[in-house]
Amino acid sequence: MNQRTALSPDLRNVVTVLSVTPYEEDQLGLRDIIGHSKWKLFGADRLESALAVLHQYEVGVVLSDRDLPPHSWTEILDVIHHFQNAPAMIVTSRSADERLWVEALNLGAYDVLAKPFDRDEVLRSVSMAWLNWNRKFGAAAASA
């Protein structure tokens, strides 16, 4: 099991999100959507940089682009399942069809979001994923 830096008690209630996408416009769009909040957004453009963030910080939700050449969202999902307090995964795609949604949920992702991002959908999906993650792992972190 990998160990990450636990959040300080004052940050345990902050929604922590890692966006993994090679597309700068997606990172900027997410910053615009959640920039007004107290949420903490980390960015990565590929699997290796995502792993660096995940090894350093406890993240509650990972938003992963479907296509991360030369990798894919399934590789990130497989890797994060090995982390203690594994974050929830939301797959993002310009072609978020029913087939991707079924595949993602069957493999253990929390949700699928279509791009370009809809502000309300991002806020709803990330909030619900983080709440679910926090219910699972927040109590354990508080007692540690």
C-alpha positions in Angstrom: 0.0 0.0 0.0 1.2 3.5 -0.8 1.2 6.1 1.9 0.2 9.7 1.1 0.5 12.8 3.2 -2.7 12.9 5.2 -4.6 16.1 5.2 -4.3 18.3 8.2 -7.5 18.4 10.3 -8.4 21.8 9.0 -8.3 20.5 5.4 -10.2 17.2 5.9 -13.4 18.9 4.9 -12.0 20.5 1.7 -12.9 18.8 -1.5 -9.6 17.6 -3.1 -9.6 16.9 -6.8 -7.0 15.8 -9.2 -7.6 16.5 -12.9 -5.6 14.3 -15.3 -5.8 15.6 -18.8 -3.4 16.6 -21.5 -5.8 19.3 -22.6 -5.0 22.7 -21.1 -8.5 24.0 -22.0 -10.0 21.3 -19.7 -7.8 22.3 -16.8 -8.7 25.9 -17.3 -12.4 25.1 -17.6 -12.3 23.2 -14.3 -10.4 26.0 -12.6 -13.2 28.4 -13.8 -15.9 26.1 -12.4 -14.4 25.5 -9.0 -12.1 28.4 -8.6 -14.6 30.3 -6.5 -14.9 27.5 -3.9 -12.6 26.3 -1.1 -12.0 23.1 -3.2 -8.4 22.2 -3.8 -7.6 21.4 -7.5 -4.4 19.6 -8.5 -3.6 19.2 -12.2 -1.6 16.6 -14.1 -1.2 16.0 -17.8 -0.3 12.3 -17.9 -0.1 9.2 -15.7 3.4 9.9 -14.3 2.5 13.4 -13.1 -0.8 12.2 -11.7 1.1 9.5 -9.7 3.5 12.2 -8.3 0.5 14.2 -7.0 -1.2 11.1 -5.6 1.9 10.0 -3.8 2.3 13.4 -2.2 -1.3 14.4 -1.4 -4.5 12.7 -0.2 -6.9 13.3 -3.0 -10.6 12.4 -2.7 -11.6 12.6 -6.4 -9.7 11.9 -9.6 -11.1 13.3 -12.9 -9.3 11.4 -15.7 -9.6 12.1 -19.4 -10.5 8.9 -21.3 -7.5 9.4 -23.5 -4.1 9.9 -22.0 -1.6 8.9 -24.6 0.2 6.5 -24.3 -2.0 5.5 -21.3 -5.7 5.4 -20.6 -8.1 6.0 -17.7 -8.2 2.3 -17.0 -4.5 2.4 -16.1 -5.0 5.2 -13.7 -8.1 3.5 -12.2 -6.0 0.3 -11.7 -3.2 2.2 -10.0 -5.4 4.2 -7.6 -7.1 1.1 -6.4 -3.8 0.2 -4.7 -3.7 3.4 -2.6 -4.8 3.5 1.0 -8.0 5.6 1.0 -8.3 5.3 -2.8 -9.9 8.3 -4.4 -13.1 8.1 -6.4 -12.6 8.2 -10.1 -14.7 10.2 -12.6 -13.9 9.6 -16.3 -14.2 12.6 -18.7 -14.6 12.4 -22.4 -15.8 14.4 -25.5 -17.6 11.2 -26.5 -19.2 10.2 -23.2 -21.6 7.6 -24.6 -23.5 4.8 -22.9 -20.8 2.3 -23.7 -18.1 4.3 -21.9 -20.5 4.9 -19.0 -21.2 1.1 -18.6 -17.6 0.2 -18.9 -16.4 2.8 -16.4 -19.0 1.9 -13.8 -18.4 -1.8 -14.3 -14.6 -1.3 -13.7 -15.2 0.7 -10.6 -15.3 4.4 -11.7 -17.8 6.6 -9.8 -19.2 8.5 -12.9 -18.6 9.7 -16.4 -18.7 13.4 -17.4 -19.1 14.8 -20.9 -16.8 17.5 -22.2 -17.0 20.4 -22.7 -17.8 20.5 -19.0 -21.2 21.6 -17.7 -20.7 23.6 -14.5 -23.7 22.1 -12.7 -22.8 18.5 -13.7 -19.2 18.9 -12.6 -20.2 20.4 -9.2 -22.8 17.7 -8.7 -20.7 14.7 -9.7 -17.5 15.8 -7.9 -19.5 16.7 -4.8 -21.2 13.4 -4.7 -18.0 11.4 -5.4 -16.1 13.3 -2.7 -18.9 12.9 -0.1 -19.0 9.1 -0.8 -15.2 9.0 -0.5 -15.2 11.1 2.7 -17.9 8.9 4.2 -15.7 5.8 3.6 -12.4 7.2 4.6 -13.0 10.5 6.6 -13.9 8.7 9.8 -10.8 6.5 9.6 -8.6 9.6 9.0 -10.2 11.5 11.9 -9.4 8.7 14.3 -5.9 8.1 13.1 
